[in-house]
Amino acid sequence: MDEDEGISLAQRRSRRVDVPMPLRYRQYEDVLPQPPPSIPSCHTAMTPDPNRPANPSGVRASSRTPPFRTARNVFGLIRQFFSSTPPSHDPEEVTTLQDISFVPAVAPVEPDSPVALHDAAFYPYPNRSSFELGHWYWNGGVQKSHQDFKELIDIVGHPDYDPDDVRSTPWDKINSKLGASVHDEDKEGGEWDDDDAGWRKTQVTIEVPFSRTTAQPNVRHYTAAALYHRSLTSVIREKLSDAQDDELFHYEPYQLRWSASHLPREVTIQGELYTSPAFMDAHSELQDSPGEPGCNLPRVVVALMFWSDATHLTTFGNTKLWPVYMYFGNESKYRRCKPSCKLSNHVAYFQKLPDSFKDFTGTYTKGKGIGRECTTHCQRELFQAQWKVLLDDEFLEAYEHGIVILCCDGVKRRFYPRIFTYSADYPEKVLIATIRQLGGCPCPRCLIPTTRLHNLGMSRDRQQRSTLARSDVSRSQLVATARNLIYEKNYGVGSAAVESLLKPNSWVPTSNAFSDCLGPFGFNVFIALVVDLLHEFELGVWRMLLVHLLRILTALNKDLIHELDRRYRQVPPFGPATIRRFSANTSEMSNMAARNFEDLLQCSIPVFDGLLPDGHNKIVMDLLFIMAHWHGLAKLRMHSDFTLEILDRETTKLGEQFRQFKAKVCTAYSTHELDREVDARSRRHAKEAARRQSQDASSLRQPRKKKSFNFQTYKFHALGDYVAVIRRFGTTDSYSTEPGELEHRTSKGRYRRTDRKTFIHQLTQIERHNETASDPQLHHHIGRSEKIYDEFGHYLRSHAGDPAIEGFLPWLKDHILDRLDRIGSETSGSSVEKPVHPDQEHGSILFKRNRIYHHNLVRFNYTTYDVRRAQDVINPKTPHCNIMLLHCDHNDDGLDGNHRYAKVLGIHHVNVVRAGNVYESRRIEFLFVRWYETVQSHAWDTHTLGRVRFLPLANPNAFGFVDPGVVLRACHIIPAFSRGQRIPSGAISPLAGDKHDWHEYYVNSFVDRDSLMRFHHGLGVGHVYSHRAGILESPFSAPQPVTQPAVQVEDEHVESEPSFTNTRWPQHPIDDEGEDDDDDSHVGVEELIPFEQGQNGSTETLIEALGEMYGADHVFDYEN
C-alpha cells in the first residue's frame, strides 16, 4: 500500500520554506519583525587563531580597511562592525520571532537532555525533584501569579519528575536549614559558609574623626558593618561559563545603521548598550592598546552596569535592605529588563551605620556625640569603604590585564571588565559622586549653580553643561587638603576651614572609591551616573507640576478639584496595563507609583482642558502637550538621529514653556498648600516633637502655608542631559532605575521566607539556591468557535428600529462582494465609503445555514516602531473597542493625517456561498464598526491632539464593516470633557451605545511609545508602511502597502490544515474567549471552507498555479 495514500496533495508535496507568496494572495499591510540582519553564511568568520596576533601592528583595523557591514534587511537596518571581518560569535543568528515578541505564545516543550548530576549537587535536598519544588517555593513571592503556576506545572510535568522522591523528602527540616539564622548555622558548623557558593562576609572598618572640640580629639577605627558580597570577577566567570547566557552574549559591538528610501541620509540607531558609542570607544581603546606579553587571545570588553537602591522589605515597619545589582551590557536590554529572564546579579547588600555607633562616639565625647555633620560624613565613608571591598585587587587586576576564560564555543578569550553606567536615585547619586545633597551645585555631573538650574534649553545652559562638567582632577586636590585638616589637624567636618575649600563646588571630604581605584585607568564616575527618567521626571518634574496645578485649581475654585477627579474616573483604560483605571480621588495622589503618575500625564490634556480661564488654559495645554511629547520621546526604546533632534528641540521648548508658565500663570494665583501637604507636615511636626520630647508635642493641624512654584531643582535641570546621555549610552530603558525597582520584588519575596532576624545572611543562601497565548506571526486572531450565532432573520428582527442595523444586510453583502472582488488586487480595503453593487450581485451571495456568528475578542498583532511584535485585544463590550486604520483616499475629510478611527460594535464571521458554486463556502471575518470623523487633526507644531466625533446616526456612512486584516492596532479615545455629552439621557441606538456619547473625543497619541511614533510618520523603523520615498513625517503621506501573506485553506474532512504563510517560525494558534472548539485556529481573513465534497478545487488550482510560477522543484511550506 502506498504510504502517501490517504494523505492530501498538499501534504505529499516536498517542501521549500521561505518562498514569498504572489502579491495577489497577500492580505495584510504588516511585516513580521526580524532581528538585526545576520551575517551571511558565505561571510561567517573563522574561529580566531590563537597563534596569530589579534592586532600585531597596534594600528586600528578600521583605519586600514573598511569596516564589515551586513546586508540591509526589510526594515532598512544595517550592522556595521568595528573590524573589517565579521565576528566569530553572532547572537543575532539564534534570535527567533518569540525572542523579539511581546505576544504571549506557547512554545513546544522538549524534554531536557539527561544530565548526570550527583544528589550532592542538590544539597540540602535529597534529589532533583525535591530541589526543583524547593527552588520554586523559595524564589517566588508569597502571592503566586499565573506564571508561577505555569512554572509549577512544568516542574511536575517534566519526564524526570518522580513523585516518590518528593513524598519522602523531609520538607520541614530542609526549610528550617534554608531559613536558619546565623547562630543556628554556627552551631552546626556553618555548612553554607562556602566560598564556592560565591558569597563572602567582610568586616568593613572606617576611621572616625573626633575634632578638637570633643573631649578626646583623635582619629579612631570603628568596625561599622559586616558586608555580604560576591566577587565581581567570579560573577563574570560564572556568566561566561553558562552556555545559555553565552549564546546571547555579544563579544563585539556594532553600529546599527538605518538606510531607507524615504530618508535623506543613512542615520545611526541608538538602542542597546553594545551598539552605543560608549561601547565602541571602549572596544576601540582596548583593541588599540598593547596586548599582554605573549598573549594573542581575542580581547573582549565586558560591560558592567550597576544599580543600587535601599528598599523597605515590609509594608509596615522599618526593615530595610540595600542591594547592589549588576547587569551585563553585552546582553540585550529586552532580556535584562525582564525580571523573568533572571539576568540580575545580586553582588552585595550594603549596610548603614548601626545604632551602636552612637554609643561608640559617646564614649569619647562624654555622651554628647559627634554631631550631625560628622555622622553624615561617617555614613559616606562607610558607603565608599564598601565599594572598595567590591573593587578589590582581583577586580583591578582583571580591569587592567583581563581574565582568560574558555568560552562555550571552545575559544579562549581575554575579557576586560569595564563599568559603563551606575543607575540610582538622587540621594544615592550624591553618595556615589561624593557631593553634598541639594548644595549650591546640586548636579552630580556639572557645576552649574542652583540659581541657574531653571535655564533649561538656553544656549548658555547647553554650553555650561560641557564647560562646567565635574572632574576628578579638580576634586582630588581639594578633598586631599580638606581630609588633611580633618584627620591630621583635628578640624571639624563642618568647620569654616573645610567649608571654604569644598562648599563652593558642593564637594564633601570623602574619599571616592571609584576615583581612587579606577581613576588611574581613565574611569570617570560622574559620566557613569546616567539620567533617571523614573525619579527625575515621572516622580520629579511631572509630579511637581501636577501638585502645583492642583494648588491653582484649589485657589480658583475648590469644586474644580472634584471635576478633575470625575474626569479622570471617566477616562477609559487601554491595554492590559498601559492605562489603568484611575482611583476615585486622583487629586489625593495616595499610594501612587511612578506608573500611576505616567498614566496621569498621558491622559492629562483632555482632563485639564477648560478648567482654567482661556488665556491660562492655552499655556497649560501647551505645557502638558510638550511634557507628554518629551516624556514619550525620552522613553523610546529605539532612537534615530532624527528622533534625537526632535527630542533636543522639545527640550528647548520645555524650558521655555515652564518659564512662561511661571511668569504668566503662577503669578496670577495665590496658591497655598494642599490638604495632603498640610497633613503630612503636621505628622512630621508631631513626630519630631515627640522625638525631642518637647512640651509642645501636639497632634493639632499646622496652619496652611503659602506655596509658590519652584522649578530651580536638580530634577528639572537633569532633563537637559537626556539627549547627550542617549547619544552616549543608548536609550534610557537600558539603564533606567525601573529594572532595579522591579528586582526589589525578588528580595521582598525571599524576605518572607526568612526568620526576619538575620535575614541578610539568609537571603544570600536563598539567592544562590534559588496570559492567553497566540501565534505572533499572525496579523490577527479570531476564535474558531461557531457556538454563538444568530440566524439573520432573528438577528435583524431583534434589532429592528435601531439606526445601526438599518440596511445591515445589503451593506454586508456589498462589503463581502468588495472583498471578493479585491482578491488578486493590491488594494487594502480600508475605504470608508460603502461600495455599491447591483442587486443581481447581492442575490449571488448566500450565507451557509443563513447564520451570522459572533465573537467576544479579536487579537491584533503588530510590529512596533522598534521592530518588536506586540498585541492589542479588542472587546466591543468594554472600553477596549477602538481601532485605527490606514487610509487610501487623501481627500476624505474624515481622515486625521494618515489614520482613520472606528469603534468596534461587533466581531463576526459568516460562511459565504457564491451562486453557481454551491460546493464551496468562504469564511469571511468582519468587524461591525461605528466611524469617527475628524474635527481637528493632530499637529506637533501647534501642540494639538487630534479630535474626532461620531458621525450622526442618520448619516449613511455612520456605520460600516471593516476587514480585520487592514486594522493597524487599537487606539485610545478619551472624551473631550470640556465639550460635554451629546445625549444626557436616553438612547436612540442601543447597538451603537450612543447613550454615553460625547460631542467630541481626543485621540491620545501619547498612550504608548508605538502610538507616539505612528504620528511621527516615517520615523518608526518598524512601521514599514510609512517608509515611502520622499516622505518624512508628512501629515498627508500615503502608506506603501507592504503585506504579509496569511491565507489558509481548510478542509473539513482533512485533519491537518495546510497554511499559506511564508514564515519560518512554527505556529501555535489557540482558541480565544472560552469558545471551546477542537479545530485549529485560522490565520487569515478569507478562508476557503469546502463542504459536501472530498476535494477542494480552489486548493488544487492554487497549488498548480504556484507550481507553474516557481517550477516543479519549488514547493511551498504550507504548514510553517
FENLINQUI-V860342 format. One record per helix or strand of 2 or more residues. SS is the DSSP state (H for helix, E for strand). FROM is the first residue (numbers start at 0). TO is the last residue. If there is no record, write none. Layout:
BEGIN
SS & FROM & TO
SS & FROM & TO
END
This chain:
BEGIN
H & 8 & 11
H & 22 & 24
E & 25 & 27
H & 40 & 42
H & 60 & 63
E & 76 & 80
H & 90 & 93
H & 97 & 99
H & 118 & 121
H & 127 & 137
H & 145 & 155
H & 162 & 166
H & 170 & 177
H & 181 & 186
H & 194 & 196
E & 198 & 209
E & 217 & 229
H & 231 & 240
H & 242 & 246
E & 253 & 257
E & 266 & 269
H & 272 & 274
H & 276 & 287
E & 297 & 311
E & 319 & 327
H & 332 & 335
H & 338 & 340
E & 344 & 348
H & 355 & 362
H & 370 & 389
H & 392 & 400
E & 402 & 405
E & 411 & 422
H & 425 & 432
H & 449 & 451
H & 458 & 466
H & 471 & 486
H & 495 & 504
H & 512 & 520
H & 524 & 527
H & 532 & 555
H & 558 & 569
H & 585 & 587
H & 593 & 601
H & 603 & 607
H & 613 & 633
E & 638 & 639
H & 640 & 667
H & 674 & 690
H & 713 & 728
H & 731 & 733
H & 737 & 750
H & 758 & 767
E & 779 & 781
E & 788 & 790
H & 791 & 797
H & 802 & 804
H & 807 & 821
H & 838 & 841
E & 844 & 846
H & 847 & 849
E & 850 & 854
E & 857 & 862
E & 868 & 873
E & 881 & 885
E & 898 & 913
E & 916 & 935
E & 946 & 949
E & 958 & 961
H & 963 & 965
E & 966 & 969
E & 972 & 974
H & 976 & 978
H & 993 & 995
E & 1000 & 1002
H & 1008 & 1013
H & 1023 & 1025
E & 1043 & 1044
E & 1046 & 1050
E & 1058 & 1059
E & 1085 & 1089
H & 1096 & 1109
END
